């Protein structure tokens, strides 16, 4: 049985006090994604913060992007300083976790927005919630506390691999979302290119270990990055040909 914050206790991450609402028992078949997201956010907040410079910056981007979202969630982004690799993952109810290392790999605000938009795609397209509901069904869980349900979602989705079809759907969602914003649509392909460059450097310079296996499996479970780069770069180039006077934002590092 999983208890509130148990996942983070396993990792040895410091624990904060937990709201008593997390212990409330709820029938799984009436689980509401918005309320579920609130409890997942409380669980995540045991150890990760949505405060601080990086978190404030990422949440400002998410707030901008969420203006074009359809689900009635408050999108929240948390920074994980413990993951050790560039990664991001989505959880039901509008919760997104971004690793500190991802911020060092991406080279512009527009690229960061593309990755957040991709994770939003998994949420908006119900990939996360459906995956968790399926897991609960497989475990034959009928009643559980919100804390237990939040733990199940976090533990499952931190290493969960969506299908290549779902990843492509999230990519396309991200691209179409970016088109509605101030960002250059070329950022989607560029974000994938930055990840691809890191991956090639990482696999060349690191010996096989548990972390390397996680990264290898993560990239193998997704559509090939080079195909994603080519697809979304070409789409953006076509868009620019029909919008030659458009002005879009990158927000690149100056130093």
ABEGO torsion letter per residue (X at the ends): XBBBGAAAAAAGBBBBBBBAAAABBBBAAABBAAAAAAAAAAAAAAABBABEAAAAAAAAAAAAAAAABABBBBBBBBBBAAAGBBBBBBBBGGBBBBBAAAAAABABAAAAAAAAAAAAAAAAAGAAAAAAAAAAAAAGBABBBAAAAAAAAAAAAAABBBBAAAAAAAAAAAAAAAAABABBAAAAAAAAAAAAAAAAAAAAABBBBAAAAAAAAAAAABBBAAAAAAAAAAAAAAAAAABAABBBBAGBBAX
